[in-house]
Amino acid sequence: MQQGARFEILEHTADVGIRAYGRSLPELYSNAARALLDIMVRTRDVRPAVSLDVHVAGRDRVELLVAWLHEIIFRFETTGLVFGDAEVRRIEDGSLDGVLRGEPFDSRRHVLGREVKAVTYHGARVDETRDGWIAEVILDI
Amino acid sequence: MGEQQWNGPLERLDECRLRIPREYKPGMKVDGIIYADDNLLADLRKDQAPEQVANVAFLPGIQVASLAMPDIHWGYGFPIGGVAATDPEEGGVVSPGGVGYDINCGVRLIRTNLELDDVRPRIQELVGALFRDIPCGVGREGSIRFTPQEEKHILEQGAAWVVRRGYGRPEDLERTESGGCLEGADAGAVSDRAMERGRGQVGTLGSGNHFLEVQVVDEIYDPTVAEVFGLHRGQVTVMIHSGSRGLGYEICDNYIQKLQDVPRKYGIELPDRQLVCAPVRSPEGARYLAAMRCAANYAWANRQVLMHLMRGIFEHFFKMSAERLGLELVYDVAHNIAKLERHVVNGRERELCVHRKGATRAFPAGHPEVPEAYRSVGQPVLIPGDMGRYSFLLVGQPRAMELTFGSACHGAGRLLSRTAAIKAARGRSIKKELQSQGIYALARGRHGLDEEQPAAYKDVSNVVEVVHRAGLARKVCRMRPLGVIKG
């Protein structure tokens, strides 16, 4: 793992993917979420005025990752909030507790990025490496 | 992400078709057939899309061949441009991946009585008005709110329900594929979360490659058919490209999740997890179809409301009624959908489940599903291109019924990744470049027009040529953009 690198955005012709790193699983899932947010909005403009608690479950690590990222898309589309940061607090027995921080969308201050339709299973992976954890997932844009 | 070179077998069948023999992979039930000429062949091996054509050939009950249109490119499970028909009587399956996330993404074309000179001098103002009043862009909610009960009506009755509520005219429905409503939609098969995601988005364009475009007919290939469709050179048209928004994405997602264990239950072996499927005649398959039809109906209602908003803006702008402006729907087609249709296979007519994943229905003259006004010539087939060049209108041909279950291509397909497009736009103004070609474009979002610039797309005319020469659909006319709004 590169020093300080938390995530990368992978791009091919019609697709956008995420590669995230973490020393622990919660850090890995936090960074994957930050990668997703980075695609959705210019995160530096978003103030952490509101916190939303999120709880999701999955049968394995990949499903849990997909469910967590999917929840962020869902909350963005249904709450009118934009999120500047996400953090995973706990991962245990196939369930995850996290928090999303942001504020109501304001077109004068917030610059939206791409519409993420879905998180796909194609090539999705969560693996342990010598230095920690790595995850990859492809988004449908 | 499927970017490695594909080295499998591609045998040339004729000028327009290539074959992946079923012997290529054990488990393929039929051949793969890709529509491509030598021009398109060069790009074909650049990604794993042909492998996906071979993978789709594994689906139980698949008939004739796993097909791909000339705009084929790599997708999730199914290739974009894929067409697959399965026979429920032979255990045929339905696969959410064969429809995609944007269920009933599609295109509609509206004609006007306006000529180029009526619009060209005022195009900036007109596009400005459309951009202001048509909700577009990421997360933009619609101007019309529906209650949960009303949303259920939309899911089960589609465009017909919104027309009854005053968003358009009954004759619009006659010129919409399937009348803008699929039977067998059951809102009970749709999750609360999908309903919630969809509630505020009826009458919104969305983002990505979705658009509303003011165009002018600049080339007529078949004057007789163009006349039947009410089109002539120099005439202004409007094209709308959108789909089922968050509702469709959520339904697809829900069912890909729900169906994960279903192939094992029915003893179906699949080469890719993203191809999950269920027999059409199983409780799981029936439930997905019931939900998918809800999203399809929602998408037709969405495009209907978008057209209604557009009519209102034109009326206000030109200070003339929509009737006097001649704002009539030419046609509306779906290009991501699964439908039960009757087709002849080996001399016997049967009901098949036809998946069109980035493919357009192209029924010929005489087919009962072609609107009466067009039945003597065939169904209009709408093929959008990029915002700098042109889009095409074709007409369905009998060969499509023989070869592709009544299907043709759906669009251009990307050439550059989004990042590459942004890089290519650095130090340039795409907006100004388009303006110098007489095209006024407005877009929301961080990357504006850069990601969607014309050079990011393949030339759609190459794709259309193959479909035309293969006899699936014939070229009728070409429309050039004058003004574009993008999400």
Interface residues (C-beta under 8 A of the other chain):
Chain A: I9 L10 E11 H12 T13 A14 D15 V16 G17 M40 R42 H70 F74 F76 E77 T78 G80 F105 V111 L112 G113 R114 E115 K117 A118 V119 T120 Y121 H122 G123 I138 D140 I141
Chain B: M1 G2 E3 D47 H73 W74 Y76 G77 I80 Y101 D102 G137 V138 G139 E141 R193 E196 R197 G206 S207 G208 G246 Y249 E250 C252 D253 I256 D272 R273 Q274 G413 R414 L415 L416 S417 R418 T419 A420 R444 G445 R446 H447 E451 G487
